[in-house]
Amino acid sequence: MINVDIRALSQPVGIMRIMGAILTCMSFSLVATVGYDSSPYWAWCMFTWCFCFFFTFLILILEFTTLSTKLPFAWDDFTAAFAMLASLMCLTASIIYPTFFTCKTCNRQIGASVVSWVCFGIYTGEVALNRLYPSGQTIGFLSTLPGIMKMLETFLACLIFTSLEKNQYFASPGLQWCVAVYSLCFIFAILIIMLTIGKLTSFFPFNFEKLVIIYNLLAAMMYMSAMVLWPLYSLQNTKRPSNCGRLCYWDKLMVVTFMTILNFIVYTVDTVYYFACLVFCVANQ
C-alpha cells in the first residue's frame, strides 16, 4: 500500500523543488521553441535543464508517495548530492547559454538565461537548507568532502568532453594521451561513487580507502601530464584567429585547458584529504 506525505510538498525544501521543476521545464521549453542547434554547448545546456527537471520531479513523486523510504540507499544523501550537482550544472548552463546563444533581440533566449539563473539560485538554496536543517540521518558518502570531490571530478570531466572534437586530437599522440586520461579518470571516479553508495566496498579483500588513495594519486599525476601536454600540443604557436566567431575551435581548446587545470587541483586536494584522514586514523589506533 502506498501512502502519501503532504509535507513533502508543503515544507520549504519541497516548495523549492516544485519551483525548480517548473523553472527548469520553462528553460528547456523556451530554448526548444527557438530551434535545434548542433553545438555541443547547446546540447549540454538542454541536457542540464532536462536532467534537473526529470530528477527533481522524480524526487517529488517518490517523497510524496513515501516510496523513497523503501529504496536501498541513503535517500537524504542522494537528494543532497543531487541538489549540489544541479546547482553546478545550472551555473554552467547559465554562463554558457547566454555567452554563445543570446543577442540583444533574442527575447526567448534571454528569458531562458534569466530563468536558468533563478534555477541556480533555487538549487543553491536547497543545498543551504539541507546544510542548515539536516534530517539527523547518518551522513552518506555523497554529502562528505570526498564524495563532493568525486562528483566535482566527474562534472569537470563532462565539461571537458563537451568541448572535445575528434579533429583536435586525432593526429597527435600527445593529445590522444590527454583524452585517454580524461576518459579513464572519469570511468574510475564513477565506479568509486557507485561502489561506495551501493555499499559494495566491504566485498573487496583489501582496504578500499587505500585503493582510492592510490587511484587519486595516479589520477593527479595523469592530470598533471595532461595539464602540460594539452596546451603544449594544442595551443603551441597558435593565437586566437582574428575571424574566430561564436563557438570558435580555439575557445574550446582553452576551455579544455582550463578545466584540466581545475580537475588537477581537485584530484590533488582529494588525494591530500584522503591521505591526511588515513594518517589520522592510523595515529589514533
Buried (B, 14 or more C-beta within 10 A) or exposed (E): EEEEBEEBBEBEBBEBBBBBBBBBBBBBBBBBEBEEBEBBBBEBBBBBBBBBBEBBBEBBEBBBBEEBEEEEEBBBBBBBBBBBBBBBBBBBBBBBBBEBBBEEEBEBBBBBBBBBBBBBBBBBBBBEBBEEEEEEEEBBBBBBEBBBBBBBBBBBBBBBBBBBEEEBBEEBEBBBBBBEBBBEBBEBBBEBBEBBBEEEBEEEEEEBBEEBBEBBBBBBBBBBBBBBBBBEBBBEEEEEEEEEEEBEEBBBBBBBBBBBBBBBBBBBBBBBBBBEBBEEEEEEE
